[in-house]
């Protein structure tokens, strides 16, 4: 994205790729990041932890988010907070796009 103020459709800023996870960083600062992701069906992120809270906003499709062993279905237009230091994973039950916001302070 450019440095000037402009309006964008987030869904259109990232495209699906077969059998892949695609990411595009929109904002990267010392205090946090905003990243778009597009997951093809069946793709995901394996269980991991992060030292900061992370907000996932689903732009398109459906994802199963597992936090501390509890699976939660999140659909287009919904958001979930993945708490700091709790193990979490994501699995695309169908193609989905998300915006991940991580605040580091």
C-alpha positions in Angstrom: 0.0 0.0 0.0 1.2 3.5 -0.7 1.9 6.2 1.9 -1.0 8.4 0.9 -4.5 7.9 2.3 -6.6 5.8 0.1 -9.5 3.4 0.3 -9.1 -0.3 -0.5 -11.4 -3.3 -0.5 -9.4 -5.7 1.8 -10.8 -8.8 0.1 -9.5 -7.7 -3.2 -5.9 -6.9 -2.0 -5.0 -10.5 -1.7 -5.7 -13.5 -4.0 -6.1 -17.2 -3.3 -3.4 -19.6 -4.7 -4.0 -23.3 -5.1 -2.7 -25.4 -2.2 -1.1 -22.3 -0.6 -1.2 -19.7 2.1 -0.6 -16.2 0.8 0.2 -13.2 3.0 0.6 -9.5 2.4 1.7 -7.1 5.1 -0.2 -3.8 5.1 1.4 -2.2 8.2 4.6 -3.1 9.9 5.7 -1.1 12.9 7.7 -1.8 16.0 4.4 -1.6 18.0 2.5 -4.0 15.7 1.5 -5.4 12.4 -1.5 -5.7 10.1 -1.3 -8.6 7.6 -3.8 -10.1 5.1 -3.8 -13.8 4.5 -5.5 -16.0 1.9 -5.7 -19.7 2.7 -6.7 -22.4 0.2 -9.1 -25.1 1.5 -7.2 -27.5 3.8 -4.3 -25.1 4.4 -3.6 -23.8 7.9 -1.1 -22.7 10.5 0.1 -25.3 12.9 -0.2 -24.9 16.6 2.1 -22.2 18.0 2.1 -19.4 20.7 2.7 -15.7 20.4 3.8 -13.3 23.2 1.1 -10.8 22.2 -2.7 -10.9 21.7 -3.7 -11.2 18.0 -7.0 -10.2 16.4 -8.2 -12.3 13.5 -11.0 -10.7 11.3 -12.4 -13.1 8.7 -12.9 -11.3 5.4 -14.2 -14.2 3.3 -15.0 -17.9 4.0 -14.7 -20.0 7.1 -11.9 -21.0 9.4 -11.5 -23.3 12.4 -9.4 -21.6 15.0 -8.2 -23.8 17.9 -7.2 -22.0 21.1 -5.8 -24.1 23.9 -7.4 -27.2 22.4 -10.8 -25.7 21.9 -12.0 -25.5 18.2 -14.0 -22.4 17.3 -15.6 -21.8 13.9 -15.2 -18.2 12.6 -17.1 -17.0 9.5 -16.9 -14.1 7.1 -17.6 -10.9 9.0 -16.6 -12.3 12.4 -13.6 -11.8 14.5 -11.8 -13.6 17.3 -9.0 -12.6 19.7 -6.2 -15.2 20.1 -4.9 -14.4 23.6 -1.2 -14.0 24.2 0.8 -17.2 25.3 -2.1 -19.6 24.6 -1.4 -22.2 21.9 -3.5 -21.7 18.8 -3.8 -23.0 15.3 -5.9 -22.2 12.2 -7.3 -24.6 9.6 -9.2 -23.6 6.4 -12.4 -25.7 6.4 -13.0 -23.8 3.1 -11.0 -21.1 1.3 -10.8 -18.1 3.6 -9.2 -14.7 3.8 -8.4 -12.9 7.1 -6.8 -9.8 8.4 -4.4 -10.4 11.4 -3.7 -7.5 13.7 -1.0 -7.9 16.3 -0.2 -5.3 18.8 3.2 -5.6 20.5 2.8 -3.1 23.3 
